[in-house]
Amino acid sequence: MEYSFNLFNKLAADGTTMAVSKFLRGEGDKGDKKEGRKTAQPRTRAATPFAAEPSGLPVIVCVGSDLAIGDSLGPIVGSMLRYKTQGLDVFLYGTLKAPVTAKEVRYLRSFLRETHRGRKVVAIDAAVGSEGDIGLIKIIDEPLRPGAGANKKLGSIGDVSVLGIVAEKSLMNYGLLNTTRLNLVYSMAEIISDGLSALLWELHGSAPRRVV
């Protein structure tokens, strides 16, 4: 199941908060392939709401590189989240200062499994799509597969994926690497970081701390 929000939708940040929260609680509907309909999955012990304390917060992984504008969505989101969650004990990987690239995902996956055993993981990355999808923010209740748009098999990471469609898919993906506008990436990063920071503060049970 997935939710999509347009960049220019004023409720996109709130929608991101809602969708990620729903998937983290295990409330996503799975499609019944045999009957062609959606069926609700039973809630398991691991899918119960998080405790209102730092140990209950999900781990955030922002994938991408600052070497190409089109691939910088993840690190920009990470840096914005680092600022907006000051005061929270959040485990966040992937910022402009210390990016996590797609090639490093396989190593980080093992690290997360050993270091944050039992924690839910939200993964953020830029993606390519059809021309009409550019500017969409997609939240999917599946692991993130970095490089899938370029037909690269680099493994998967996370429990919930947040994707920002920044360019049209092409054989060489030059649009993603060279012609994506920074304003598009930055605007999407603001929405995603607003939505995720609001969720983290909500799960913590505190009001957002105003940083000046």
Sequence and secondary structure as in RCSB ss.txt:
>XXXX:A:sequence
MEYSFNLFNKLAADGTTMAVSKFLRGEGDKGDKKEGRKTAQPRTRAATPFAAEPSGLPVIVCVGSDLAIGDSLGP
IVGSMLRYKTQGLDVFLYGTLKAPVTAKEVRYLRSFLRETHRGRKVVAIDAAVGSEGDIGLIKIIDEPLRPGAGA
NKKLGSIGDVSVLGIVAEKSLMNYGLLNTTRLNLVYSMAEIISDGLSALLWELHGSAPRRVV
>XXXX:A:secstr
 EEEEETT TTHHHHHHHHHHHHHTT  EEEETTTTEEEE    GGGS   SSGGGS EEEEB  TTSGGG HHH
HHHHHHHHHTTTS   EE  SSS B GGGHHHHHHHHHHHSTT  EEEEEEEEE GGGTTEEEEESS B TTGGG
T     B SEEEEEEEEE  SS HIIIII  HHHHHHHHHHHHHHHHHHHHHHHTS      
